[in-house]
Amino acid sequence: MQRLDYRSRTFTAVALLAFAAAVAAQEAPLPAGYVRPVAPAETGHAPQMRVHEATAAQRVFELRFSEGDEIMSGITELAVRERIAAAYVTGIGGLSGALLGWGDPAVGAIKTIPVEQKAELASFTGNISLRDGRPYVHAHAVVSFGDGSTKAGHVVTAHVAPIAEVTVVATQIAE
């Protein structure tokens, strides 16, 4: 049996104390508005979920937009030209402005969220699917400002300044 040196015994003791403190903290009451992390999520609560397995990406497109380009127009143009029927889309960059939106089911329309200043495209994610036989880009974005505040929503338009990079991973090409 190997003996632990002083440092190893000290580290082991500290690790055990930290573990015991974490277990004790799990049992302590939480302040209002907090929940403990749940992992893994309980299964069986998504009975309407549909699954389609795509064994591999058929094509990957790396788009680089420049000053003044409009992102949604560019992605739609690519999807039409390359006959993309299904894809997922991610990106980052800078914007001179954008029009985001919040889906309002009561009205059956999107409430607009104007972005009328320079912003970072902190997160851009979405997909391409077919709608009435034509590629349709559905994307959401989070944009951030110099003061650290953000706006987010559906992307209606997004005007690039100075650059934006978007990756389109096509999982299905139309015949």
MARBAKE-492527 format. One record per residue: z, x, y of N, C-alpha, C, O in turn; residue in one letter. Coordinates in steps of 0.2 Angstrom, whole numbers, plus 2048, in hexadecimal, padded with zeros to 3 digits. Example, Ala and Ser with C-alpha at 12.3 -4.5 7.8 and 13.67 -1.06 7.14 Angstrom:
// MARBAKE-492527
+------+------+------+-------+-------+-------+------+------+------+------+------+------+------+
| n_c3 | n_c1 | n_c2 | ca_c3 | ca_c1 | ca_c2 | c_c3 | c_c1 | c_c2 | o_c3 | o_c1 | o_c2 | type |
+------+------+------+-------+-------+-------+------+------+------+------+------+------+------+
|  827 |  842 |  7E4 |   827 |   83E |   7EA |  827 |  842 |  7F0 |  82A |  847 |  7EF |    A |
|  823 |  840 |  7F5 |   824 |   844 |   7FB |  827 |  840 |  800 |  828 |  843 |  806 |    S |
+------+------+------+-------+-------+-------+------+------+------+------+------+------+------+
// end
This chain:
// MARBAKE-492527
+------+------+------+-------+-------+-------+------+------+------+------+------+------+------+
| n_c3 | n_c1 | n_c2 | ca_c3 | ca_c1 | ca_c2 | c_c3 | c_c1 | c_c2 | o_c3 | o_c1 | o_c2 | type |
+------+------+------+-------+-------+-------+------+------+------+------+------+------+------+
|  800 |  804 |  7FA |   800 |   800 |   800 |  800 |  804 |  806 |  804 |  809 |  807 |    M |
|  7FB |  803 |  80B |   7FB |   807 |   811 |  800 |  805 |  816 |  801 |  7FF |  817 |    Q |
|  803 |  80A |  819 |   808 |   808 |   81E |  804 |  808 |  825 |  800 |  80C |  826 |    R |
|  806 |  803 |  829 |   803 |   803 |   830 |  807 |  807 |  835 |  80D |  808 |  834 |    L |
|  803 |  80B |  839 |   806 |   80F |   83E |  809 |  80A |  843 |  809 |  804 |  843 |    D |
|  80D |  80D |  848 |   811 |   80A |   84D |  80C |  805 |  851 |  80E |  7FF |  852 |    Y |
|  806 |  808 |  853 |   801 |   804 |   857 |  7FF |  7FE |  853 |  7FE |  7F8 |  856 |    R |
|  7FD |  7FF |  84D |   7FB |   7F9 |   849 |  800 |  7F4 |  848 |  7FE |  7EE |  848 |    S |
|  806 |  7F6 |  847 |   80C |   7F1 |   846 |  80D |  7ED |  84D |  80E |  7E7 |  84C |    R |
|  80D |  7F1 |  852 |   80D |   7EE |   859 |  808 |  7E9 |  85A |  809 |  7E3 |  85C |    T |
|  802 |  7EB |  859 |   7FC |   7E6 |   85A |  7FD |  7E0 |  855 |  7FB |  7DA |  857 |    F |
|  7FF |  7E1 |  84F |   7FF |   7DB |   84A |  805 |  7D7 |  84D |  804 |  7D1 |  84C |    T |
|  80A |  7D9 |  84F |   810 |   7D5 |   851 |  80E |  7D1 |  858 |  80F |  7CB |  858 |    A |
|  80A |  7D4 |  85C |   807 |   7D1 |   862 |  803 |  7CC |  860 |  803 |  7C6 |  863 |    V |
|  7FE |  7CD |  85B |   7F9 |   7C8 |   859 |  7FD |  7C2 |  856 |  7FB |  7BC |  857 |    A |
|  802 |  7C3 |  852 |   806 |   7BE |   84F |  809 |  7BA |  854 |  80A |  7B4 |  854 |    L |
|  80C |  7BD |  859 |   810 |   7B9 |   85F |  80B |  7B5 |  862 |  80C |  7AF |  864 |    L |
|  805 |  7B8 |  864 |   7FF |   7B4 |   867 |  7FD |  7AE |  863 |  7FC |  7A9 |  866 |    A |
|  7FC |  7AF |  85D |   7FB |   7A9 |   858 |  800 |  7A4 |  858 |  7FE |  79E |  859 |    F |
|  806 |  7A6 |  858 |   80C |   7A1 |   858 |  80C |  79D |  85F |  80D |  797 |  85F |    A |
|  80B |  7A1 |  864 |   80B |   79E |   86B |  805 |  799 |  86B |  806 |  793 |  86E |    A |
|  7FF |  79A |  868 |   7F9 |   796 |   869 |  7FB |  790 |  864 |  7F9 |  78A |  867 |    A |
|  7FE |  791 |  85F |   800 |   78B |   85A |  805 |  786 |  85E |  804 |  780 |  85E |    V |
|  80A |  789 |  861 |   80F |   785 |   865 |  80C |  782 |  86B |  80D |  77C |  86C |    A |
|  807 |  785 |  86E |   803 |   782 |   874 |  7FF |  77C |  872 |  7FF |  777 |  875 |    A |
|  7FD |  77C |  86B |   7F9 |   777 |   869 |  7FD |  770 |  868 |  7FB |  76B |  869 |    Q |
|  803 |  771 |  867 |   808 |   76C |   866 |  80B |  769 |  86D |  80E |  764 |  86D |    E |
|  80B |  76D |  872 |   80E |   76B |   878 |  80A |  766 |  87B |  804 |  766 |  87B |    A |
|  80D |  761 |  87F |   809 |   75C |   882 |  804 |  75F |  888 |  806 |  764 |  88B |    P |
|  7FF |  75B |  888 |   7FA |   75E |   88D |  7FB |  75A |  894 |  7FD |  754 |  894 |    L |
|  7F9 |  75D |  899 |   7F8 |   759 |   8A0 |  7F3 |  753 |  89F |  7EF |  753 |  89B |    P |
|  7F4 |  74E |  8A3 |   7EF |   749 |   8A4 |  7E8 |  74B |  8A5 |  7E7 |  750 |  8A9 |    A |
|  7E3 |  748 |  8A1 |   7DC |   74A |   8A2 |  7DA |  750 |  89E |  7D4 |  752 |  89F |    G |
|  7DE |  753 |  89A |   7DC |   758 |   895 |  7DC |  756 |  88E |  7E0 |  752 |  88C |    Y |
|  7D8 |  759 |  88A |   7D8 |   758 |   883 |  7D7 |  75F |  880 |  7D5 |  763 |  883 |    V |
|  7DA |  75F |  87A |   7D9 |   765 |   876 |  7D2 |  766 |  873 |  7CF |  761 |  871 |    R |
|  7CF |  76C |  872 |   7C9 |   76C |   86F |  7C9 |  76A |  868 |  7CE |  76B |  864 |    P |
|  7C4 |  766 |  866 |   7C3 |   764 |   85F |  7BD |  767 |  85C |  7B8 |  767 |  85E |    V |
|  7BF |  76B |  857 |   7BA |   76E |   853 |  7BB |  76E |  84C |  7C1 |  76F |  84A |    A |
|  7B7 |  76C |  848 |   7B0 |   76A |   849 |  7B1 |  762 |  84B |  7B6 |  75F |  849 |    P |
|  7AC |  75F |  84E |   7AC |   758 |   84F |  7AC |  754 |  849 |  7A9 |  756 |  844 |    A |
|  7AF |  74E |  849 |   7AF |   74A |   843 |  7A8 |  747 |  842 |  7A4 |  745 |  847 |    E |
|  7A6 |  747 |  83C |   79F |   745 |   83A |  79F |  73D |  839 |  7A4 |  73A |  838 |    T |
|  799 |  73A |  839 |   799 |   733 |   837 |  798 |  72E |  83D |  799 |  728 |  83C |    G |
|  798 |  731 |  843 |   798 |   72D |   849 |  791 |  72D |  84D |  791 |  72B |  853 |    H |
|  78C |  72F |  849 |   785 |   72E |   84C |  781 |  72B |  847 |  77C |  72E |  845 |    A |
|  782 |  725 |  845 |   77E |   721 |   840 |  777 |  720 |  842 |  773 |  71F |  83E |    P |
|  775 |  720 |  849 |   76E |   71F |   84B |  76A |  726 |  84C |  764 |  725 |  84E |    Q |
|  76D |  72B |  84A |   76A |   732 |   84B |  764 |  732 |  847 |  764 |  730 |  841 |    M |
|  75E |  735 |  84A |   758 |   736 |   846 |  757 |  73D |  845 |  759 |  741 |  84A |    R |
|  755 |  740 |  840 |   754 |   747 |   83F |  74C |  748 |  83D |  74A |  745 |  839 |    V |
|  749 |  74D |  841 |   743 |   750 |   83F |  743 |  757 |  83E |  745 |  75B |  843 |    H |
|  742 |  75A |  839 |   742 |   761 |   838 |  73C |  764 |  83A |  736 |  763 |  837 |    E |
|  73C |  769 |  83E |   736 |   76D |   840 |  737 |  774 |  83D |  73C |  777 |  83F |    A |
|  733 |  776 |  838 |   735 |   77C |   835 |  734 |  783 |  839 |  737 |  788 |  838 |    T |
|  730 |  782 |  83E |   72F |   788 |   843 |  72B |  786 |  849 |  728 |  781 |  849 |    A |
|  72C |  78A |  84E |   729 |   789 |   854 |  721 |  78A |  853 |  720 |  78F |  850 |    A |
|  71D |  786 |  855 |   716 |   787 |   854 |  713 |  78C |  859 |  70F |  790 |  858 |    Q |
|  716 |  78B |  860 |   714 |   790 |   865 |  719 |  790 |  86A |  71D |  78C |  86B |    R |
|  71A |  796 |  86D |   71F |   797 |   872 |  71B |  799 |  879 |  717 |  79E |  879 |    V |
|  71C |  796 |  87E |   719 |   798 |   885 |  71E |  79A |  88A |  723 |  796 |  88A |    F |
|  71D |  79F |  88D |   722 |   7A2 |   892 |  71E |  7A1 |  899 |  719 |  7A5 |  89A |    E |
|  721 |  79D |  89D |   71E |   79B |   8A3 |  722 |  79F |  8A9 |  728 |  79F |  8A9 |    L |
|  71E |  7A1 |  8AD |   721 |   7A4 |   8B3 |  71E |  7A1 |  8B9 |  718 |  7A2 |  8BB |    R |
|  722 |  79E |  8BD |   720 |   79A |   8C3 |  721 |  79E |  8C9 |  726 |  7A2 |  8C9 |    F |
|  71D |  79D |  8CE |   71E |   7A1 |   8D5 |  71F |  79D |  8DA |  71F |  796 |  8DA |    S |
|  720 |  7A0 |  8E0 |   722 |   79C |   8E6 |  71D |  796 |  8E7 |  717 |  797 |  8E7 |    E |
|  720 |  790 |  8E8 |   71C |   78A |   8EA |  71A |  786 |  8E4 |  718 |  780 |  8E5 |    G |
|  71A |  789 |  8DE |   718 |   785 |   8D8 |  71D |  780 |  8D6 |  723 |  780 |  8D8 |    D |
|  71B |  77A |  8D3 |   71F |   775 |   8D2 |  71F |  775 |  8CA |  71A |  774 |  8C6 |    E |
|  726 |  775 |  8C7 |   727 |   777 |   8C0 |  724 |  771 |  8BC |  721 |  772 |  8B7 |    I |
|  726 |  76B |  8BD |   724 |   765 |   8B9 |  71D |  765 |  8B8 |  71A |  763 |  8B3 |    M |
|  719 |  766 |  8BE |   712 |   765 |   8BE |  70F |  76B |  8B9 |  70B |  76A |  8B5 |    S |
|  712 |  771 |  8BA |   70F |   776 |   8B6 |  711 |  775 |  8AE |  70C |  777 |  8AA |    G |
|  717 |  773 |  8AD |   718 |   772 |   8A5 |  714 |  76C |  8A3 |  711 |  76D |  89D |    I |
|  713 |  767 |  8A7 |   70E |   761 |   8A4 |  707 |  764 |  8A3 |  704 |  762 |  89E |    T |
|  705 |  768 |  8A8 |   6FE |   76B |   8A7 |  6FD |  76F |  8A1 |  6F8 |  76E |  89D |    E |
|  702 |  773 |  8A0 |   702 |   777 |   899 |  702 |  773 |  893 |  6FE |  774 |  88F |    L |
|  706 |  76D |  893 |   707 |   769 |   88E |  700 |  765 |  88C |  6FF |  765 |  886 |    A |
|  6FD |  763 |  891 |   6F7 |   760 |   891 |  6F1 |  765 |  88E |  6EE |  763 |  889 |    V |
|  6F1 |  76A |  891 |   6EC |   76F |   88F |  6ED |  772 |  888 |  6E8 |  773 |  885 |    R |
|  6F3 |  773 |  886 |   6F4 |   776 |   87F |  6F6 |  770 |  87A |  6F7 |  772 |  874 |    E |
|  6F5 |  76A |  87C |   6F6 |   764 |   877 |  6FD |  764 |  874 |  6FE |  763 |  86E |    R |
|  702 |  766 |  878 |   709 |   766 |   876 |  70B |  75F |  875 |  70C |  75B |  87A |    I |
|  70D |  75D |  86F |   710 |   756 |   86D |  718 |  756 |  86D |  71B |  751 |  86E |    A |
|  71B |  75C |  86C |   722 |   75D |   86B |  724 |  764 |  86D |  721 |  768 |  86A |    A |
|  729 |  764 |  871 |   72C |   76B |   873 |  732 |  76A |  876 |  735 |  765 |  878 |    A |
|  736 |  770 |  876 |   73C |   770 |   87B |  73B |  776 |  880 |  737 |  77A |  87F |    Y |
|  73E |  775 |  886 |   73D |   778 |   88C |  743 |  77B |  88F |  748 |  777 |  88F |    V |
|  743 |  781 |  891 |   749 |   784 |   894 |  747 |  788 |  89A |  741 |  78B |  89A |    T |
|  74B |  789 |  89F |   749 |   78E |   8A4 |  74E |  78F |  8AA |  754 |  78C |  8A9 |    G |
|  74D |  794 |  8AE |   751 |   796 |   8B4 |  74D |  798 |  8B9 |  747 |  799 |  8B8 |    I |
|  750 |  799 |  8BF |   74C |   79B |   8C5 |  74F |  799 |  8CB |  755 |  798 |  8CC |    G |
|  74A |  799 |  8D0 |   74C |   798 |   8D7 |  748 |  792 |  8DA |  742 |  791 |  8D8 |    G |
|  74B |  78E |  8DE |   747 |   788 |   8E1 |  748 |  788 |  8E8 |  74D |  78A |  8EB |    L |
|  742 |  785 |  8EB |   743 |   784 |   8F3 |  745 |  77D |  8F4 |  747 |  77B |  8F9 |    S |
|  744 |  779 |  8EF |   747 |   772 |   8EF |  745 |  76E |  8E8 |  741 |  771 |  8E4 |    G |
|  747 |  768 |  8E8 |   746 |   764 |   8E2 |  748 |  75D |  8E3 |  74B |  75B |  8E8 |    A |
|  745 |  759 |  8DE |   748 |   752 |   8DE |  74A |  751 |  8D7 |  746 |  751 |  8D2 |    L |
|  751 |  750 |  8D7 |   754 |   74E |   8D0 |  755 |  747 |  8D0 |  754 |  743 |  8D5 |    L |
|  758 |  744 |  8CB |   759 |   73D |   8CA |  75E |  73C |  8C5 |  760 |  740 |  8C0 |    G |
|  761 |  736 |  8C6 |   766 |   733 |   8C1 |  764 |  72D |  8BF |  763 |  728 |  8C2 |    W |
|  763 |  72C |  8B8 |   761 |   726 |   8B5 |  766 |  720 |  8B6 |  76B |  721 |  8B3 |    G |
|  764 |  71B |  8B9 |   768 |   715 |   8BA |  765 |  70F |  8B6 |  760 |  70C |  8B8 |    D |
|  768 |  70E |  8B0 |   766 |   709 |   8AC |  766 |  702 |  8AF |  762 |  6FD |  8AD |    P |
|  76B |  701 |  8B3 |   76C |   6FA |   8B6 |  766 |  6F8 |  8BB |  764 |  6F3 |  8BB |    A |
|  763 |  6FE |  8BE |   75D |   6FD |   8C2 |  756 |  6FE |  8BE |  751 |  6FB |  8C0 |    V |
|  757 |  702 |  8B9 |   751 |   703 |   8B5 |  74D |  709 |  8B8 |  747 |  709 |  8B8 |    G |
|  750 |  70D |  8BC |   74C |   712 |   8C0 |  751 |  718 |  8C1 |  757 |  718 |  8BF |    A |
|  74E |  71D |  8C4 |   752 |   723 |   8C5 |  754 |  724 |  8CC |  750 |  723 |  8D1 |    I |
|  75A |  724 |  8CE |   75D |   725 |   8D4 |  75C |  72C |  8D6 |  75E |  731 |  8D3 |    K |
|  759 |  72D |  8DC |   757 |   734 |   8DE |  75D |  738 |  8E1 |  761 |  736 |  8E4 |    T |
|  75C |  73F |  8DF |   761 |   744 |   8E2 |  75D |  749 |  8E5 |  75B |  74E |  8E1 |    I |
|  75C |  749 |  8EB |   758 |   74E |   8EF |  75C |  755 |  8EF |  762 |  755 |  8F0 |    P |
|  758 |  75A |  8EE |   75A |   761 |   8EF |  756 |  764 |  8F5 |  750 |  765 |  8F3 |    V |
|  758 |  764 |  8FB |   754 |   766 |   900 |  756 |  76D |  903 |  755 |  76E |  909 |    E |
|  758 |  771 |  8FF |   759 |   778 |   901 |  758 |  77D |  8FB |  757 |  77B |  8F6 |    Q |
|  759 |  783 |  8FD |   758 |   789 |   8F8 |  75D |  788 |  8F2 |  763 |  786 |  8F4 |    K |
|  75C |  788 |  8EC |   760 |   787 |   8E7 |  75E |  78B |  8E1 |  758 |  78D |  8E0 |    A |
|  763 |  78D |  8DD |   762 |   791 |   8D7 |  761 |  78B |  8D1 |  765 |  787 |  8D1 |    E |
|  75C |  78C |  8CD |   75B |   788 |   8C7 |  75F |  78B |  8C2 |  75D |  78F |  8BE |    L |
|  766 |  789 |  8C2 |   76B |   78C |   8BD |  769 |  78A |  8B6 |  76B |  78E |  8B1 |    A |
|  767 |  784 |  8B5 |   765 |   782 |   8AE |  760 |  77D |  8AE |  760 |  778 |  8B2 |    S |
|  75B |  77E |  8AA |   755 |   779 |   8AA |  754 |  778 |  8A2 |  752 |  77D |  89F |    F |
|  754 |  772 |  8A0 |   753 |   771 |   899 |  750 |  76A |  898 |  751 |  765 |  89B |    T |
|  74C |  76A |  893 |   749 |   763 |   891 |  744 |  764 |  88B |  745 |  768 |  887 |    G |
|  740 |  75F |  88B |   73B |   75E |   885 |  734 |  75C |  887 |  734 |  759 |  88D |    N |
|  730 |  75C |  883 |   729 |   759 |   884 |  728 |  755 |  87E |  729 |  757 |  878 |    I |
|  726 |  74F |  87F |   724 |   74A |   87A |  71E |  746 |  87C |  71C |  747 |  882 |    S |
|  71B |  742 |  878 |   716 |   73E |   87A |  718 |  737 |  87C |  71C |  734 |  879 |    L |
|  715 |  735 |  882 |   716 |   72F |   884 |  70F |  72C |  886 |  70C |  72E |  88A |    R |
|  70E |  726 |  882 |   707 |   723 |   883 |  702 |  728 |  881 |  6FC |  728 |  884 |    D |
|  703 |  72C |  87C |   6FE |   731 |   87A |  6FD |  737 |  87E |  6F9 |  73B |  87D |    G |
|  701 |  738 |  884 |   700 |   73E |   888 |  707 |  741 |  888 |  70C |  73E |  888 |    R |
|  707 |  748 |  889 |   70D |   74C |   88A |  711 |  74A |  890 |  70F |  749 |  895 |    P |
|  718 |  749 |  88E |   71C |   747 |   894 |  722 |  74C |  894 |  725 |  74D |  88E |    Y |
|  723 |  74F |  899 |   729 |   754 |   89A |  72F |  750 |  89D |  72F |  74D |  8A2 |    V |
|  734 |  751 |  899 |   73B |   74E |   89B |  740 |  753 |  89C |  741 |  757 |  897 |    H |
|  742 |  755 |  8A2 |   747 |   75A |   8A3 |  74C |  759 |  8A7 |  74C |  754 |  8AB |    A |
|  752 |  75C |  8A6 |   758 |   75C |   8AA |  759 |  763 |  8AD |  757 |  768 |  8AA |    H |
|  75C |  763 |  8B3 |   75E |   769 |   8B6 |  765 |  769 |  8BA |  767 |  764 |  8BC |    A |
|  768 |  76F |  8BA |   76E |   770 |   8BE |  76B |  775 |  8C4 |  769 |  77B |  8C2 |    V |
|  76C |  773 |  8CA |   76A |   778 |   8CF |  771 |  77A |  8D3 |  775 |  776 |  8D4 |    V |
|  771 |  780 |  8D5 |   777 |   783 |   8D8 |  776 |  785 |  8DF |  770 |  788 |  8E0 |    S |
|  77B |  785 |  8E4 |   77A |   787 |   8EB |  77E |  78D |  8EC |  782 |  78F |  8E8 |    F |
|  77D |  790 |  8F2 |   781 |   796 |   8F4 |  788 |  795 |  8F4 |  78C |  79A |  8F4 |    G |
|  78B |  78F |  8F5 |   792 |   78D |   8F6 |  795 |  78C |  8EF |  79B |  78B |  8EE |    D |
|  791 |  78C |  8EA |   793 |   78B |   8E3 |  792 |  784 |  8E1 |  794 |  783 |  8DB |    G |
|  791 |  77F |  8E5 |   790 |   778 |   8E3 |  78A |  777 |  8DF |  785 |  77C |  8DF |    S |
|  789 |  772 |  8DC |   783 |   770 |   8D7 |  781 |  769 |  8D8 |  785 |  765 |  8DB |    T |
|  77B |  768 |  8D6 |   778 |   761 |   8D5 |  774 |  762 |  8CF |  772 |  767 |  8CC |    K |
|  774 |  75C |  8CB |   771 |   75C |   8C5 |  76E |  755 |  8C4 |  76F |  750 |  8C7 |    A |
|  769 |  755 |  8BF |   766 |   74F |   8BD |  75F |  750 |  8BA |  75D |  755 |  8B8 |    G |
|  75B |  74A |  8B9 |   754 |   74A |   8B6 |  750 |  74E |  8BC |  752 |  74D |  8C2 |    H |
|  74C |  752 |  8B9 |   747 |   755 |   8BE |  741 |  751 |  8BF |  73D |  74F |  8BB |    V |
|  740 |  74F |  8C6 |   73A |   74C |   8C8 |  735 |  751 |  8CA |  72F |  751 |  8C8 |    V |
|  737 |  755 |  8CF |   733 |   75B |   8D1 |  738 |  760 |  8D2 |  73E |  760 |  8D4 |    T |
|  735 |  767 |  8D2 |   739 |   76D |   8D3 |  734 |  772 |  8D6 |  730 |  774 |  8D2 |    A |
|  735 |  774 |  8DC |   731 |   778 |   8E0 |  734 |  77F |  8DF |  739 |  780 |  8E2 |    H |
|  730 |  784 |  8DD |   732 |   78B |   8DC |  733 |  78F |  8E2 |  72E |  78F |  8E6 |    V |
|  738 |  793 |  8E2 |   739 |   798 |   8E8 |  73E |  79D |  8E5 |  744 |  79A |  8E5 |    A |
|  73E |  7A3 |  8E4 |   737 |   7A7 |   8E4 |  734 |  7A6 |  8DD |  72E |  7A6 |  8DD |    P |
|  738 |  7A6 |  8D8 |   734 |   7A6 |   8D1 |  738 |  7A1 |  8CC |  73E |  7A0 |  8CE |    I |
|  735 |  79F |  8C7 |   739 |   79B |   8C2 |  736 |  79D |  8BB |  730 |  79E |  8BB |    A |
|  73A |  79E |  8B6 |   737 |   79F |   8AF |  739 |  79A |  8AB |  73F |  798 |  8AA |    E |
|  734 |  797 |  8A7 |   735 |   792 |   8A2 |  732 |  794 |  89C |  72D |  796 |  89B |    V |
|  736 |  792 |  896 |   733 |   793 |   890 |  732 |  78C |  88C |  736 |  788 |  88C |    T |
|  72C |  78B |  88A |   72A |   785 |   886 |  729 |  787 |  87F |  725 |  78B |  87D |    V |
|  72D |  784 |  87A |   72D |   785 |   873 |  72A |  77F |  870 |  72D |  77A |  86F |    V |
|  723 |  780 |  86E |   720 |   77A |   86C |  721 |  779 |  864 |  720 |  77E |  861 |    A |
|  723 |  774 |  862 |   725 |   772 |   85B |  71F |  76E |  858 |  71F |  76D |  852 |    T |
|  71B |  76B |  85C |   716 |   767 |   859 |  710 |  767 |  85E |  710 |  766 |  864 |    Q |
|  70A |  768 |  85B |   704 |   768 |   85F |  700 |  762 |  85D |  6FF |  761 |  857 |    I |
|  6FD |  75E |  861 |   6F9 |   759 |   860 |  6F2 |  75B |  85D |  6F0 |  760 |  85E |    A |
|  6F0 |  757 |  858 |   6E9 |   758 |   855 |  6E4 |  757 |  859 |  6DE |  758 |  857 |    E |
+------+------+------+-------+-------+-------+------+------+------+------+------+------+------+
// end
